């Protein structure tokens, strides 16, 4: 059964690539043995650098379930997730990740995420994009209001 889902993810990667929607990446999300979300890389067609296959599959699955929590789901992706997609998978609470190609395979065709992994390891003041904190005193008031908000939906 798992092979069927991985084949579906690979088919998504092929379809998206054939339609010139983005890079050769695809993903499906499965819950209780059924595909509930599909995605392929749509970075160039959507002009959205976050429209990676895993992210588009997560968006589709959440829309189908009308829920932001994908606990109880598995993701099948045609390639080992990049740092952004891995974070999105963790945020969505997916239980298991199955992947086909490795990050080295991706790097071999010029989708190299090594820079991002290296940047994340650096202290904020040593990263290539400067980070400068400002106006914390005003912003913290909103955090405090959230902490005290009685009708919030935690996630």
RARATA-V141543 format. One record per residue. N is the residue number from 1. RES is the residue in one small letter. PHI is phi in whole degrees, -180 to 180 (999 if undefined). OMEGA is omega in radians with two decimals (NA if undefined). BURIAL is # if it has 9 or more other C-alpha atoms within 8 Angstrom, else .. Layout:
N/RES/PHI/OMEGA/BURIAL  N/RES/PHI/OMEGA/BURIAL
This chain:
1/x/999/-3.12/.  2/x/-61/3.12/.  3/x/-63/3.11/.  4/x/-60/-3.13/.  5/x/-71/3.10/#  6/x/-66/3.08/#  7/x/-61/3.10/.  8/x/-64/3.10/#  9/x/-64/3.12/#  10/x/-65/3.09/#  11/x/-63/3.07/#  12/x/-62/3.14/#  13/x/-64/3.13/#  14/x/-66/-3.12/#  15/x/-61/-3.14/#  16/x/-63/3.13/#  17/x/-66/-3.14/#  18/x/-61/3.14/.  19/x/-89/3.14/.  20/x/55/3.14/#  21/x/-89/-3.12/#  22/x/165/-3.12/#  23/x/-68/-3.03/#  24/x/-83/-3.10/#  25/x/-132/3.12/#  26/x/-143/-3.14/#  27/x/-154/2.97/#  28/x/-134/3.09/#  29/x/-117/-3.03/#  30/x/-121/3.03/#  31/x/-134/3.12/#  32/x/52/3.05/.  33/x/77/-3.11/.  34/x/-130/3.07/.  35/x/-72/3.14/#  36/x/-115/3.13/#  37/x/-153/3.11/#  38/x/-131/3.09/#  39/x/-159/2.99/#  40/x/-137/-3.14/#  41/x/-65/-3.10/#  42/x/-128/-3.06/#  43/x/-57/-3.05/#  44/x/-80/-3.12/#  45/x/-76/3.13/#  46/x/-97/-3.04/.  47/x/52/-3.06/.  48/x/-136/-3.11/#  49/x/-66/3.11/.  50/x/-95/-3.06/.  51/x/-83/3.04/#  52/x/-75/-3.07/#  53/x/-57/-3.11/#  54/x/-65/-3.13/#  55/x/-67/3.14/#  56/x/-68/3.08/#  57/x/-68/3.10/#  58/x/-62/3.13/#  59/x/-60/-3.14/#  60/x/-66/-3.13/#  61/x/-62/3.12/#  62/x/-63/3.11/#  63/x/-65/3.14/.  64/x/-64/-3.11/.  65/x/-84/-3.03/.  66/x/54/-3.10/.  67/x/-156/3.11/.  68/x/-90/-3.08/.  69/x/-106/-3.12/#  70/x/-103/3.04/#  71/x/-57/-3.11/.  72/x/90/-3.13/.  73/x/-109/3.02/#  74/x/-123/3.03/#  75/x/-118/3.05/#  76/x/-115/-3.07/#  77/x/-132/-3.05/#  78/x/-70/3.13/#  79/x/-149/3.06/#  80/x/-52/-3.05/#  81/x/-64/3.02/#  82/x/-72/-3.13/.  83/x/-58/3.14/#  84/x/-65/-3.12/.  85/x/-68/3.10/#  86/x/-61/3.10/#  87/x/-63/3.13/.  88/x/-63/3.11/#  89/x/-64/3.09/#  90/x/-63/-3.13/.  91/x/-61/-3.10/.  92/x/-82/3.06/#  93/x/71/3.07/#  94/x/-62/-3.04/#  95/x/-78/-3.01/#  96/x/-142/3.08/.  97/x/-113/2.98/#  98/x/-115/-3.14/#  99/x/-136/-3.11/#  100/x/-102/-3.14/#  101/x/-69/3.14/#  102/x/-96/3.09/#  103/x/-64/3.06/#  104/x/-69/3.06/.  105/x/-58/3.12/.  106/x/-65/3.13/#  107/x/-61/-3.14/#  108/x/-64/3.08/.  109/x/-110/3.01/.  110/x/76/2.94/.  111/x/-115/-3.01/.  112/x/-101/-3.13/#  113/x/-96/-3.08/#  114/x/-55/3.14/.  115/x/-56/-3.10/.  116/x/-67/3.09/.  117/x/-60/3.14/#  118/x/-66/3.14/.  119/x/-61/-3.11/#  120/x/-64/3.13/.  121/x/-77/-3.07/.  122/x/-79/2.97/#  123/x/-62/-3.07/.  124/x/-52/-3.09/.  125/x/-77/3.14/.  126/x/-110/-3.11/.  127/x/-77/-3.08/#  128/x/-72/3.02/.  129/x/-102/-3.11/.  130/x/-61/3.06/.  131/x/-120/-3.09/.  132/x/-133/3.13/.  133/x/-78/3.08/.  134/x/-158/3.03/.  135/x/58/3.13/.  136/x/-61/-3.10/.  137/x/-57/3.11/.  138/x/-78/-3.10/.  139/x/-69/-3.11/.  140/x/-65/3.10/.  141/x/-61/3.11/.  142/x/-69/3.08/.  143/x/-61/3.13/.  144/x/-65/3.08/.  145/x/-64/3.09/.  146/x/-63/-3.11/.  147/x/-59/-3.12/.  148/x/-94/-3.07/.  149/x/-69/-3.06/.  150/x/-83/-3.08/.  151/x/-106/-3.13/.  152/x/-73/3.03/.  153/x/-104/-3.11/.  154/x/-70/3.07/.  155/x/-148/NA/.
